[in-house]
Amino acid sequence: MTPQVDPAEVEFSAIRAQGAGGQNVNKVSSAVHLRFDIRASSLPEPLKERLLALSDQRITGDGVVVIKAQTSRSQDMNRQDALQRLQQLVDSVAVVAPPRRATKPTRGSQKRRLEGKSQRGDLKASRGKVRD
């Protein structure tokens, strides 16, 4: 089971959303910036290391995750969306993929592959100009 992100460790700031607006475009700050410091969080150490090793543009060099949510017109909905996206980021590194084992193709598959290549080559060679 993946650990849940503690909402107390997340810092929110309201900002004005981009894009077209209406009468309230310059008055209402409905977009949300979420800031989450990975190093200062209560997540397990291996999880922190994997998060910091990610090459994600949302993670700064200081180890702070910055997520901007502005899909909804409601600030509360944007806050929930940002928290969900942060949780998805944490969940993505929670499961470690098993190491890949190198394998060799079987002799039969190698033979079939080479036969198929030679048949294709013969077909393409037969498309050329007819010579007497």
PLY file of the C-alpha trace (Angstrom):
ply
format ascii 1.0
element vertex 132
property float x
property float y
property float z
element edge 131
property int vertex1
property int vertex2
end_header
0.00 0.00 0.00
1.35 3.41 -0.91
1.66 6.05 1.81
-0.75 8.95 1.66
0.58 12.49 1.38
-0.15 14.44 4.56
-2.13 17.58 3.62
-0.44 19.42 6.51
2.91 19.11 4.68
1.50 20.73 1.53
1.57 24.49 1.00
-1.08 26.08 -1.21
-1.10 29.53 -2.73
-3.94 31.00 -4.79
-3.00 32.64 -8.08
-4.89 34.02 -11.04
-5.63 31.42 -13.68
-4.41 31.85 -17.25
-6.65 31.96 -20.26
-9.90 33.64 -21.10
-12.13 34.83 -18.33
-15.23 36.90 -17.77
-16.07 39.79 -15.52
-14.09 38.28 -12.63
-10.89 37.58 -14.58
-8.89 40.23 -12.72
-10.61 39.82 -9.36
-10.77 36.10 -8.58
-7.71 33.94 -7.89
-9.06 30.50 -8.69
-5.87 28.69 -9.76
-3.74 26.98 -7.12
0.01 26.45 -6.76
0.84 23.41 -4.63
4.31 23.21 -3.10
5.52 20.00 -1.43
9.02 19.69 0.01
10.10 16.10 -0.54
13.06 16.17 1.86
11.04 17.64 4.75
8.10 15.28 4.26
7.15 12.27 6.37
7.42 9.88 3.41
9.71 6.83 3.79
13.35 7.44 2.79
13.40 5.03 -0.21
10.33 6.77 -1.60
11.96 10.19 -1.15
15.08 9.02 -3.00
13.05 7.68 -5.92
11.01 10.90 -6.09
14.17 13.03 -6.11
15.69 10.80 -8.81
12.74 11.40 -11.15
13.43 13.62 -14.13
10.13 15.46 -13.80
9.90 19.14 -14.64
7.56 19.68 -11.69
10.37 18.86 -9.23
12.80 21.72 -8.61
16.51 21.34 -7.92
15.81 21.92 -4.22
13.53 18.89 -4.10
10.24 20.78 -4.04
7.30 19.58 -6.10
5.37 22.46 -7.69
2.01 21.66 -9.23
-0.27 24.24 -10.82
-3.97 23.38 -11.00
-6.30 25.63 -12.96
-8.74 23.35 -14.76
-11.73 24.24 -12.60
-13.28 27.63 -11.90
-13.49 26.72 -8.22
-10.41 27.17 -6.05
-11.44 24.26 -3.83
-11.76 21.92 -6.83
-8.34 23.04 -8.09
-6.90 22.34 -4.64
-8.30 18.80 -4.69
-7.02 18.28 -8.25
-3.52 19.38 -7.26
-3.53 17.02 -4.25
-4.67 14.12 -6.46
-1.90 14.82 -8.96
0.68 14.92 -6.16
-0.62 11.60 -4.83
-0.39 10.10 -8.35
3.23 11.25 -8.54
4.00 9.57 -5.20
2.12 6.42 -6.25
4.12 6.22 -9.49
7.39 5.73 -7.58
5.92 3.56 -4.82
5.97 0.38 -6.93
9.45 -0.76 -7.89
9.67 -2.58 -11.21
11.54 -5.89 -11.04
14.99 -5.81 -12.65
15.06 -6.90 -16.27
16.85 -10.14 -17.03
18.73 -10.26 -20.31
17.61 -13.15 -22.54
18.83 -14.58 -25.82
16.58 -15.31 -28.77
16.20 -19.03 -29.46
18.04 -20.62 -32.36
14.71 -21.35 -34.10
13.54 -17.73 -33.83
16.88 -16.49 -35.19
16.58 -18.90 -38.13
12.98 -17.85 -38.87
13.97 -14.18 -38.74
16.84 -14.66 -41.20
14.66 -16.73 -43.55
12.01 -14.01 -43.53
14.64 -11.37 -44.29
16.01 -13.35 -47.24
12.51 -13.97 -48.62
11.75 -10.25 -48.39
15.07 -9.47 -50.09
14.28 -11.90 -52.94
10.85 -10.29 -53.38
12.36 -6.81 -53.57
15.08 -7.98 -55.95
12.44 -9.40 -58.27
10.84 -5.96 -58.60
13.83 -4.59 -60.53
14.19 -4.18 -64.30
13.94 -7.32 -66.37
17.32 -8.33 -67.84
17.85 -10.66 -70.81
0 1
1 2
2 3
3 4
4 5
5 6
6 7
7 8
8 9
9 10
10 11
11 12
12 13
13 14
14 15
15 16
16 17
17 18
18 19
19 20
20 21
21 22
22 23
23 24
24 25
25 26
26 27
27 28
28 29
29 30
30 31
31 32
32 33
33 34
34 35
35 36
36 37
37 38
38 39
39 40
40 41
41 42
42 43
43 44
44 45
45 46
46 47
47 48
48 49
49 50
50 51
51 52
52 53
53 54
54 55
55 56
56 57
57 58
58 59
59 60
60 61
61 62
62 63
63 64
64 65
65 66
66 67
67 68
68 69
69 70
70 71
71 72
72 73
73 74
74 75
75 76
76 77
77 78
78 79
79 80
80 81
81 82
82 83
83 84
84 85
85 86
86 87
87 88
88 89
89 90
90 91
91 92
92 93
93 94
94 95
95 96
96 97
97 98
98 99
99 100
100 101
101 102
102 103
103 104
104 105
105 106
106 107
107 108
108 109
109 110
110 111
111 112
112 113
113 114
114 115
115 116
116 117
117 118
118 119
119 120
120 121
121 122
122 123
123 124
124 125
125 126
126 127
127 128
128 129
129 130
130 131
